[in-house]
Amino acid sequence: MVKIEKYDCKYLDGYRPCHFHKEKKVPCSECPDYEPLSLRILIIKLGAAGEVIRNTPILHKLRERFPTAEITWLTNYPELIPQAFVDRIVKYNLESSISLTEEQFDLLLSLDKETCSCAMANKIQAKVKKGFYYSPLGKILPFDSDAARKWMTGIDDNEMLKNDMHYVEEVFEICGYEWRGEKYILPQYPKSRLFDFGQIIVGLITGTSHIWKTRIPHIEKIEEILQLLISKNYKIVLLGGPEEDQKNIALKNKYKVHYFGVNPIEKFINIMDNCDVIITPVTMGLHLAIGLNKNVILLNNIFNKNEFYLYEKGTIIEPPLSCTGCYKKEFDEHCPVKDCTLLYDSQMVVQYIETAGASLRK
């Protein structure tokens, strides 16, 4: 085997010249920018999109504890990972799975409770493993006691309903740290002022994933909220993805509000950043709004509201029912009403905006 000098350099990939060599044309053996790898960390958090965003606060802690570490993040959503905090962003596929199992890491953070993610965690070589793995009996289990509480709330509805920790706190606990107010980190995006109506601009996200049909606001409730906002002379920007496109086009035409269509994630974030307050169900847009430090009005019905932390900039509105936090994906015969999203108090939405007032534009 050929002996290679400085093969452990942080900037060497062994396939092409690094950017320092491109700039200075200095051979590796003489390079003044050589930086040996001190610690290698792998984060496995594949999805969903909103879940990836709200795992980003852990990067603050990792960079604080291990400032020179090489951090790799394996994900289905590379466009949502902040490049300034992560050295390698790896798209999950067969090729990356094979490659990563041949590498060695000092710390593995397996943060998904999904079969494929946990099976990957089994195969990865790491000195310390935190989070979740896949057992020989085909069960997802916690690596250690730090992940045990989160694991238990996932399999026991009673424990989930008693949970008083928000999600980011839980992520830090799984990793063995204490959350101290660390915030979301969004990817870089082109910032521009797209509109300035001289009034409070309300972004309204009209839907969410159809996997959870129970958390999609009923169209009657969306229209009721729209009518109230229009009567108060607020400017409304409809927001959503491909699943909401036809709905938003129809609402735009009916109420003469603003809608900019389906956009790439960078443009979508910029549109949201132009809004002063975001009204949203539980969806990726919720976490983007939190990352943008926006005032958020969260319409929640099926989840334990303690799971969400709005960083003291927003409010959570729920149906006046004792069965909130049911975690149902579809309404059934046991539900007290056909669709509890119809019970959201639209007046509370307007009341929050009016109470916040001028502070929304800061």
Buried (B, 14 or more C-beta within 10 A) or exposed (E): EEEEEBEEBBBBEEEEEBEBBEEEEEEBEEBEBBBEBEBBBBBBBBBBBBBBBBBBBBBBBBBEEBEEBBBBBBBBBBBBBBEEBBBBBBEBEEEBBEEBEEEEBBBBBBBBBBEEBBBBBEEBEBEEBBBBBBEEEEEBBBBEEBBBBBBBBBEEEEBBBEBEBBBBBBBBBBBBBEBEEBEBBBBEBEEEEBEEEEEBBBBBBBBBBEEBEBBBBBBEBBBBBBEBBBEEEBBBBBBBBEBBBEBBEEBBEEBEBBBBEBEEBBBBBBBBBBBBBBBBBBBBBBBBBBBBEBBBBBBBBBBBBBBBBBBEBBBBBBBEBEBBBBEBEEBEEEBEEEBBBBBBEBEEBBEBBEEBEEEBEE
